Amino acid sequence: MSDDISIWTLKKMPMQEVIQYIEQNSTPAYRARMAKINQADYERLPSEQAQDKLAAAISKMSEQEYTDYLLELVDE
């Protein structure tokens, strides 16, 4: 899924850059799961709204949950 980036680099990036990285380097299924919505619903969202959903979901995650998602992203 990703291009040789570390989880620590992602964690230091501004949220909007992380969202863009996720959008460019993950599957729709991963993004929908991360946003905690159905994949079909996620795929119907305009790009900006999908990014907003991701940002909102991330802001509600515990540090451990966020770390787990990022680890999954960089390990793929």
A tleap script that builds the chain and sets N, CA, C and O, in Angstrom:
source leaprc.protein.ff14SB
mol = sequence {
  NMET SER ASP ASP ILE SER ILE TRP THR LEU
  LYS LYS MET PRO MET GLN GLU VAL ILE GLN
  TYR ILE GLU GLN ASN SER THR PRO ALA TYR
  ARG ALA ARG MET ALA LYS ILE ASN GLN ALA
  ASP TYR GLU ARG LEU PRO SER GLU GLN ALA
  GLN ASP LYS LEU ALA ALA ALA ILE SER LYS
  MET SER GLU GLN GLU TYR THR ASP TYR LEU
  LEU GLU LEU VAL ASP CGLU
}
set mol.1.N position { 0.799 -1.202 0.000 }
set mol.1.CA position { 0.000 0.000 0.000 }
set mol.1.C position { 0.844 1.271 0.000 }
set mol.1.O position { 0.404 2.279 -0.551 }
set mol.2.N position { 2.019 1.267 0.585 }
set mol.2.CA position { 2.727 2.520 0.773 }
set mol.2.C position { 4.092 2.534 0.102 }
set mol.2.O position { 4.594 1.500 -0.337 }
set mol.3.N position { 4.685 3.720 0.030 }
set mol.3.CA position { 5.983 3.931 -0.601 }
set mol.3.C position { 7.057 4.211 0.444 }
set mol.3.O position { 7.419 5.371 0.642 }
set mol.4.N position { 7.568 3.207 1.106 }
set mol.4.CA position { 8.698 3.339 2.017 }
set mol.4.C position { 8.664 4.586 2.898 }
set mol.4.O position { 9.591 5.396 2.860 }
set mol.5.N position { 7.634 4.743 3.667 }
set mol.5.CA position { 7.532 5.847 4.618 }
set mol.5.C position { 7.365 5.221 5.998 }
set mol.5.O position { 6.743 4.168 6.137 }
set mol.6.N position { 7.909 5.856 6.993 }
set mol.6.CA position { 7.806 5.289 8.332 }
set mol.6.C position { 6.564 5.815 9.043 }
set mol.6.O position { 6.036 6.878 8.715 }
set mol.7.N position { 6.123 5.053 10.006 }
set mol.7.CA position { 4.985 5.472 10.818 }
set mol.7.C position { 5.319 6.764 11.549 }
set mol.7.O position { 4.450 7.614 11.750 }
set mol.8.N position { 6.571 6.909 11.944 }
set mol.8.CA position { 6.982 8.114 12.691 }
set mol.8.C position { 6.910 9.345 11.789 }
set mol.8.O position { 6.532 10.424 12.245 }
set mol.9.N position { 7.262 9.192 10.541 }
set mol.9.CA position { 7.153 10.299 9.593 }
set mol.9.C position { 5.684 10.691 9.430 }
set mol.9.O position { 5.348 11.875 9.436 }
set mol.10.N position { 4.819 9.699 9.287 }
set mol.10.CA position { 3.388 9.980 9.153 }
set mol.10.C position { 2.842 10.695 10.384 }
set mol.10.O position { 2.060 11.638 10.267 }
set mol.11.N position { 3.256 10.244 11.555 }
set mol.11.CA position { 2.742 10.845 12.785 }
set mol.11.C position { 3.186 12.298 12.951 }
set mol.11.O position { 2.511 13.075 13.625 }
set mol.12.N position { 4.303 12.668 12.348 }
set mol.12.CA position { 4.804 14.040 12.457 }
set mol.12.C position { 4.215 14.964 11.388 }
set mol.12.O position { 4.315 16.187 11.497 }
set mol.13.N position { 3.614 14.390 10.378 }
set mol.13.CA position { 3.052 15.186 9.285 }
set mol.13.C position { 1.765 15.885 9.736 }
set mol.13.O position { 1.052 15.376 10.601 }
set mol.14.N position { 1.472 17.042 9.154 }
set mol.14.CA position { 0.169 17.676 9.413 }
set mol.14.C position { -0.964 16.746 8.963 }
set mol.14.O position { -0.808 15.975 8.016 }
set mol.15.N position { -2.081 16.829 9.643 }
set mol.15.CA position { -3.204 15.924 9.372 }
set mol.15.C position { -3.601 15.924 7.901 }
set mol.15.O position { -3.848 14.856 7.342 }
set mol.16.N position { -3.672 17.081 7.262 }
set mol.16.CA position { -4.098 17.119 5.866 }
set mol.16.C position { -3.135 16.341 4.977 }
set mol.16.O position { -3.565 15.693 4.023 }
set mol.17.N position { -1.850 16.394 5.273 }
set mol.17.CA position { -0.879 15.633 4.489 }
set mol.17.C position { -1.031 14.128 4.736 }
set mol.17.O position { -0.871 13.323 3.818 }
set mol.18.N position { -1.339 13.760 5.971 }
set mol.18.CA position { -1.576 12.343 6.287 }
set mol.18.C position { -2.795 11.849 5.515 }
set mol.18.O position { -2.769 10.768 4.928 }
set mol.19.N position { -3.853 12.640 5.519 }
set mol.19.CA position { -5.077 12.271 4.791 }
set mol.19.C position { -4.764 12.095 3.308 }
set mol.19.O position { -5.202 11.121 2.694 }
set mol.20.N position { -4.018 13.020 2.733 }
set mol.20.CA position { -3.654 12.903 1.318 }
set mol.20.C position { -2.814 11.656 1.072 }
set mol.20.O position { -3.008 10.963 0.073 }
set mol.21.N position { -1.891 11.370 1.970 }
set mol.21.CA position { -1.065 10.171 1.825 }
set mol.21.C position { -1.940 8.917 1.876 }
set mol.21.O position { -1.767 8.003 1.071 }
set mol.22.N position { -2.866 8.878 2.810 }
set mol.22.CA position { -3.772 7.733 2.928 }
set mol.22.C position { -4.595 7.593 1.650 }
set mol.22.O position { -4.747 6.492 1.121 }
set mol.23.N position { -5.122 8.706 1.159 }
set mol.23.CA position { -5.925 8.679 -0.068 }
set mol.23.C position { -5.126 8.115 -1.249 }
set mol.23.O position { -5.673 7.381 -2.072 }
set mol.24.N position { -3.857 8.450 -1.331 }
set mol.24.CA position { -3.033 8.045 -2.468 }
set mol.24.C position { -2.436 6.651 -2.330 }
set mol.24.O position { -2.050 6.047 -3.332 }
set mol.25.N position { -2.352 6.129 -1.110 }
set mol.25.CA position { -1.592 4.898 -0.886 }
set mol.25.C position { -2.372 3.781 -0.214 }
set mol.25.O position { -1.777 2.852 0.331 }
set mol.26.N position { -3.684 3.858 -0.245 }
set mol.26.CA position { -4.481 2.789 0.361 }
set mol.26.C position { -5.684 2.466 -0.517 }
set mol.26.O position { -6.012 3.191 -1.456 }
set mol.27.N position { -6.313 1.382 -0.189 }
set mol.27.CA position { -7.497 0.951 -0.932 }
set mol.27.C position { -8.740 1.645 -0.393 }
set mol.27.O position { -8.743 2.113 0.745 }
set mol.28.N position { -9.796 1.717 -1.199 }
set mol.28.CA position { -11.057 2.261 -0.694 }
set mol.28.C position { -11.566 1.480 0.530 }
set mol.28.O position { -12.160 2.065 1.435 }
set mol.29.N position { -11.337 0.181 0.555 }
set mol.29.CA position { -11.784 -0.623 1.696 }
set mol.29.C position { -11.075 -0.187 2.974 }
set mol.29.O position { -11.703 -0.072 4.027 }
set mol.30.N position { -9.777 0.055 2.885 }
set mol.30.CA position { -9.003 0.510 4.040 }
set mol.30.C position { -9.521 1.873 4.513 }
set mol.30.O position { -9.749 2.072 5.706 }
set mol.31.N position { -9.704 2.804 3.579 }
set mol.31.CA position { -10.160 4.145 3.938 }
set mol.31.C position { -11.554 4.119 4.553 }
set mol.31.O position { -11.819 4.839 5.515 }
set mol.32.N position { -12.438 3.305 4.013 }
set mol.32.CA position { -13.789 3.196 4.574 }
set mol.32.C position { -13.741 2.615 5.978 }
set mol.32.O position { -14.443 3.079 6.877 }
set mol.33.N position { -12.915 1.609 6.159 }
set mol.33.CA position { -12.782 1.002 7.492 }
set mol.33.C position { -12.220 2.015 8.475 }
set mol.33.O position { -12.680 2.108 9.613 }
set mol.34.N position { -11.234 2.768 8.038 }
set mol.34.CA position { -10.630 3.783 8.890 }
set mol.34.C position { -11.656 4.875 9.227 }
set mol.34.O position { -11.687 5.373 10.353 }
set mol.35.N position { -12.481 5.239 8.261 }
set mol.35.CA position { -13.508 6.260 8.472 }
set mol.35.C position { -14.732 5.704 9.190 }
set mol.35.O position { -15.644 6.443 9.561 }
set mol.36.N position { -14.732 4.395 9.376 }
set mol.36.CA position { -15.811 3.695 10.078 }
set mol.36.C position { -17.166 3.836 9.383 }
set mol.36.O position { -18.198 4.051 10.020 }
set mol.37.N position { -17.125 3.707 8.046 }
set mol.37.CA position { -18.361 3.686 7.274 }
set mol.37.C position { -18.292 2.568 6.241 }
set mol.37.O position { -17.220 2.045 5.936 }
set mol.38.N position { -19.441 2.221 5.718 }
set mol.38.CA position { -19.553 1.194 4.692 }
set mol.38.C position { -18.756 1.605 3.457 }
set mol.38.O position { -18.766 2.773 3.070 }
set mol.39.N position { -18.068 0.650 2.842 }
set mol.39.CA position { -17.231 0.957 1.684 }
set mol.39.C position { -18.033 1.577 0.550 }
set mol.39.O position { -17.582 2.545 -0.061 }
set mol.40.N position { -19.196 1.046 0.261 }
set mol.40.CA position { -20.008 1.595 -0.829 }
set mol.40.C position { -20.392 3.042 -0.538 }
set mol.40.O position { -20.374 3.883 -1.437 }
set mol.41.N position { -20.738 3.334 0.712 }
set mol.41.CA position { -21.069 4.714 1.094 }
set mol.41.C position { -19.842 5.609 0.958 }
set mol.41.O position { -19.942 6.741 0.485 }
set mol.42.N position { -18.693 5.101 1.372 }
set mol.42.CA position { -17.456 5.876 1.274 }
set mol.42.C position { -17.137 6.205 -0.181 }
set mol.42.O position { -16.784 7.338 -0.508 }
set mol.43.N position { -17.262 5.223 -1.036 }
set mol.43.CA position { -16.929 5.414 -2.450 }
set mol.43.C position { -17.863 6.392 -3.152 }
set mol.43.O position { -17.489 6.980 -4.167 }
set mol.44.N position { -19.079 6.577 -2.624 }
set mol.44.CA position { -20.026 7.530 -3.213 }
set mol.44.C position { -19.740 8.971 -2.802 }
set mol.44.O position { -20.245 9.904 -3.427 }
set mol.45.N position { -18.938 9.161 -1.761 }
set mol.45.CA position { -18.664 10.513 -1.277 }
set mol.45.C position { -17.743 11.270 -2.229 }
set mol.45.O position { -16.822 10.686 -2.801 }
set mol.46.N position { -17.987 12.558 -2.398 }
set mol.46.CA position { -17.019 13.376 -3.133 }
set mol.46.C position { -15.686 13.343 -2.374 }
set mol.46.O position { -15.670 13.143 -1.159 }
set mol.47.N position { -14.598 13.533 -3.069 }
set mol.47.CA position { -13.267 13.426 -2.477 }
set mol.47.C position { -13.109 14.279 -1.220 }
set mol.47.O position { -12.597 13.798 -0.209 }
set mol.48.N position { -13.536 15.522 -1.271 }
set mol.48.CA position { -13.382 16.417 -0.123 }
set mol.48.C position { -14.166 15.909 1.089 }
set mol.48.O position { -13.680 15.968 2.218 }
set mol.49.N position { -15.369 15.416 0.847 }
set mol.49.CA position { -16.189 14.896 1.940 }
set mol.49.C position { -15.586 13.607 2.503 }
set mol.49.O position { -15.624 13.380 3.712 }
set mol.50.N position { -15.037 12.774 1.638 }
set mol.50.CA position { -14.382 11.544 2.092 }
set mol.50.C position { -13.185 11.881 2.976 }
set mol.50.O position { -12.963 11.244 4.007 }
set mol.51.N position { -12.420 12.884 2.564 }
set mol.51.CA position { -11.279 13.318 3.374 }
set mol.51.C position { -11.735 13.873 4.719 }
set mol.51.O position { -11.087 13.642 5.740 }
set mol.52.N position { -12.839 14.597 4.722 }
set mol.52.CA position { -13.400 15.119 5.976 }
set mol.52.C position { -13.818 13.989 6.901 }
set mol.52.O position { -13.606 14.055 8.112 }
set mol.53.N position { -14.417 12.944 6.321 }
set mol.53.CA position { -14.823 11.776 7.123 }
set mol.53.C position { -13.601 11.103 7.750 }
set mol.53.O position { -13.619 10.731 8.924 }
set mol.54.N position { -12.549 10.953 6.959 }
set mol.54.CA position { -11.311 10.362 7.481 }
set mol.54.C position { -10.747 11.204 8.616 }
set mol.54.O position { -10.396 10.677 9.672 }
set mol.55.N position { -10.660 12.499 8.399 }
set mol.55.CA position { -10.113 13.395 9.426 }
set mol.55.C position { -10.939 13.343 10.703 }
set mol.55.O position { -10.386 13.310 11.803 }
set mol.56.N position { -12.260 13.336 10.560 }
set mol.56.CA position { -13.133 13.273 11.738 }
set mol.56.C position { -12.939 11.961 12.491 }
set mol.56.O position { -12.870 11.949 13.720 }
set mol.57.N position { -12.851 10.861 11.752 }
set mol.57.CA position { -12.660 9.549 12.397 }
set mol.57.C position { -11.310 9.489 13.097 }
set mol.57.O position { -11.211 8.975 14.211 }
set mol.58.N position { -10.277 10.006 12.456 }
set mol.58.CA position { -8.938 9.994 13.052 }
set mol.58.C position { -8.922 10.825 14.330 }
set mol.58.O position { -8.303 10.434 15.319 }
set mol.59.N position { -9.599 11.966 14.311 }
set mol.59.CA position { -9.587 12.836 15.482 }
set mol.59.C position { -10.260 12.180 16.691 }
set mol.59.O position { -9.998 12.567 17.830 }
set mol.60.N position { -11.115 11.201 16.453 }
set mol.60.CA position { -11.814 10.503 17.540 }
set mol.60.C position { -11.101 9.227 17.982 }
set mol.60.O position { -11.489 8.612 18.975 }
set mol.61.N position { -10.058 8.828 17.247 }
set mol.61.CA position { -9.347 7.585 17.567 }
set mol.61.C position { -8.413 7.772 18.753 }
set mol.61.O position { -7.891 8.859 19.000 }
set mol.62.N position { -8.222 6.689 19.470 }
set mol.62.CA position { -7.178 6.694 20.490 }
set mol.62.C position { -5.827 6.679 19.776 }
set mol.62.O position { -5.746 6.333 18.598 }
set mol.63.N position { -4.795 7.046 20.477 }
set mol.63.CA position { -3.454 7.030 19.891 }
set mol.63.C position { -3.098 5.624 19.412 }
set mol.63.O position { -2.482 5.463 18.359 }
set mol.64.N position { -3.482 4.613 20.181 }
set mol.64.CA position { -3.164 3.233 19.818 }
set mol.64.C position { -3.908 2.805 18.553 }
set mol.64.O position { -3.330 2.155 17.682 }
set mol.65.N position { -5.168 3.162 18.453 }
set mol.65.CA position { -5.943 2.805 17.256 }
set mol.65.C position { -5.357 3.485 16.014 }
set mol.65.O position { -5.222 2.858 14.963 }
set mol.66.N position { -5.014 4.760 16.139 }
set mol.66.CA position { -4.407 5.500 15.024 }
set mol.66.C position { -3.081 4.855 14.629 }
set mol.66.O position { -2.804 4.667 13.444 }
set mol.67.N position { -2.275 4.522 15.616 }
set mol.67.CA position { -0.991 3.864 15.364 }
set mol.67.C position { -1.197 2.537 14.648 }
set mol.67.O position { -0.465 2.216 13.712 }
set mol.68.N position { -2.182 1.770 15.078 }
set mol.68.CA position { -2.459 0.474 14.451 }
set mol.68.C position { -2.829 0.642 12.972 }
set mol.68.O position { -2.362 -0.117 12.123 }
set mol.69.N position { -3.661 1.629 12.672 }
set mol.69.CA position { -4.019 1.876 11.271 }
set mol.69.C position { -2.794 2.280 10.458 }
set mol.69.O position { -2.604 1.805 9.338 }
set mol.70.N position { -1.966 3.153 11.019 }
set mol.70.CA position { -0.772 3.582 10.290 }
set mol.70.C position { 0.200 2.420 10.092 }
set mol.70.O position { 0.808 2.291 9.029 }
set mol.71.N position { 0.344 1.589 11.098 }
set mol.71.CA position { 1.211 0.421 10.957 }
set mol.71.C position { 0.720 -0.485 9.837 }
set mol.71.O position { 1.512 -0.982 9.036 }
set mol.72.N position { -0.565 -0.691 9.789 }
set mol.72.CA position { -1.149 -1.499 8.713 }
set mol.72.C position { -0.842 -0.882 7.353 }
set mol.72.O position { -0.503 -1.589 6.404 }
set mol.73.N position { -0.961 0.432 7.264 }
set mol.73.CA position { -0.711 1.139 6.019 }
set mol.73.C position { 0.745 0.990 5.575 }
set mol.73.O position { 1.003 0.669 4.415 }
set mol.74.N position { 1.683 1.216 6.467 }
set mol.74.CA position { 3.100 1.170 6.084 }
set mol.74.C position { 3.625 -0.249 5.926 }
set mol.74.O position { 4.633 -0.467 5.254 }
set mol.75.N position { 2.948 -1.218 6.541 }
set mol.75.CA position { 3.403 -2.610 6.450 }
set mol.75.C position { 2.922 -3.312 5.186 }
set mol.75.O position { 3.462 -4.354 4.815 }
set mol.76.N position { 1.924 -2.760 4.529 }
set mol.76.CA position { 1.372 -3.413 3.330 }
set mol.76.C position { 2.319 -3.290 2.160 }
set mol.76.O position { 2.022 -3.779 1.070 }
savepdb mol mol.pdb
quit
